[in-house]
Amino acid sequence: MVTKEGSIGKIFIDRAFAPLLIILVGVSAYGLGRLNNIRSNAEPVTINTPSEVGPATAGPTSTSTKEGKVVASKNGSKYHLSTCPGAGQIKEENKIWFESAAAAVAAGYTSAANCPGLK
């Protein structure tokens, strides 16, 4: 039987493609596994939130000192713990600090429903 020109190359590619593909995938997976192992031995990344760093020093303070544990807005009706995400959304010039939740309630504020620890 006479073969056409170029068909020997096609037969070789057809028969060799699958084994070469399997070897390539295996080598790639091994390399990615080694790369992951190198990264897992690295020191973990830590993120310091403003509550861990300390109180912000920028901006003017309101009528009370920043040593208070509860903060409210001059324009709002809710109070937050100083570590609460809602406390960070209040502009510095609008913050009113209280020493306790009872002091904030006495001033007419109610607790924020989304602040953990105030339930």
C-alpha positions in Angstrom: 0.0 0.0 0.0 1.3 3.4 -0.9 0.9 6.2 1.6 0.4 9.8 0.6 3.1 12.3 1.3 2.7 13.8 4.8 0.5 11.1 6.2 3.3 9.5 8.2 3.7 12.8 10.1 -0.1 12.9 10.7 0.0 9.3 12.1 2.9 10.2 14.4 1.1 13.3 15.7 -2.2 11.4 16.2 -0.5 8.6 18.2 1.9 10.8 20.2 -0.5 13.6 21.1 -2.4 11.9 23.9 0.7 10.6 25.8 2.5 13.9 25.4 -0.5 15.8 26.7 -0.7 13.5 29.7 3.0 14.0 30.5 2.6 17.8 30.1 -0.3 17.9 32.5 1.5 15.7 35.0 4.6 17.9 35.0 2.5 21.1 35.3 0.6 19.7 38.3 3.9 18.7 40.0 5.3 22.1 39.4 2.2 23.9 40.8 2.3 21.6 43.8 5.9 22.5 44.5 5.1 26.2 44.0 2.2 25.9 46.5 4.5 24.2 49.0 7.0 27.1 48.8 4.3 29.7 49.4 2.7 27.8 52.3 6.0 27.9 54.2 6.0 31.7 53.9 5.1 33.9 56.9 1.3 34.5 57.0 0.1 38.0 56.2 -1.5 40.0 59.0 -3.7 43.0 58.6 -3.9 45.5 61.4 -7.2 47.2 61.7 -7.5 50.7 63.1 -8.8 49.3 66.4 -5.6 47.2 66.8 -3.3 50.1 65.9 -4.9 52.6 68.2 -7.1 55.6 67.9 -6.7 57.9 64.9 -4.8 61.1 65.5 -6.1 63.1 62.6 -9.1 65.4 62.7 -10.6 67.5 65.5 -12.3 65.9 68.5 -15.8 66.6 69.7 -17.1 67.7 73.0 -15.8 64.7 74.9 -12.4 62.9 75.0 -11.5 60.1 72.7 -10.9 57.8 75.6 -14.6 57.0 75.6 -15.8 53.5 74.7 -19.0 54.4 73.0 -19.4 56.9 70.1 -22.4 58.5 68.4 -22.9 61.1 65.7 -24.2 64.6 66.4 -26.6 64.1 63.5 -27.7 60.5 64.3 -29.7 58.7 67.0 -27.6 55.5 67.4 -24.4 54.8 69.4 -21.7 52.3 68.5 -18.8 50.7 70.3 -15.5 52.3 69.2 -14.5 48.9 67.6 -17.7 48.7 65.6 -17.6 49.2 61.8 -20.4 51.8 62.0 -18.2 54.0 64.3 -15.6 54.3 61.5 -18.2 55.7 59.2 -18.9 58.7 61.4 -16.9 61.8 60.4 -14.4 62.9 63.1 -16.0 66.3 63.5 -19.4 64.7 64.1 -18.3 62.2 66.8 -19.5 62.4 70.3 -17.7 60.1 72.8 -19.3 58.6 75.9 -17.7 56.6 78.7 -20.4 53.9 78.7 -23.5 52.8 76.9 -25.6 54.1 79.9 -24.2 57.6 79.3 -25.2 57.4 75.6 -28.7 56.2 76.5 -29.0 59.0 79.1 -28.1 61.5 76.3 -31.0 60.1 74.1 -29.1 57.7 71.9 -30.1 54.0 71.2 -27.8 51.1 70.4 -27.0 50.3 66.8 -28.5 47.0 65.7 -25.6 46.0 63.5 -22.9 46.5 66.1 -21.6 43.2 67.6 -21.5 43.4 71.4 -24.4 45.8 71.9 -27.2 43.3 71.9 
